[in-house]
Amino acid sequence: MSLIVRRKPGQNIVISGGITIQVLEVAGRRVKLGISAPPEIKIVREELLERGFKRDEQVSQHTDRS
């Protein structure tokens, strides 16, 4: 791990390249995050990568974006 931070709902983490991660909700052991990034940045849940969605065309079809 390179960085460990504590955040509360409504607080953000900003990463270079125009990527922002916002803590939307914390309920028990679950955390809901919102991620804002430029369209060329792929955002994929790790379990999808573990299931074999490694090629760009597969990742594009299963990217979690709202």
Beta strands, then each sheet from edge to edge (+ up, - down):
strand 1: 12-15
strand 2: 19-27
strand 3: 30-36
sheet 1: 1+ 2- 3+
end
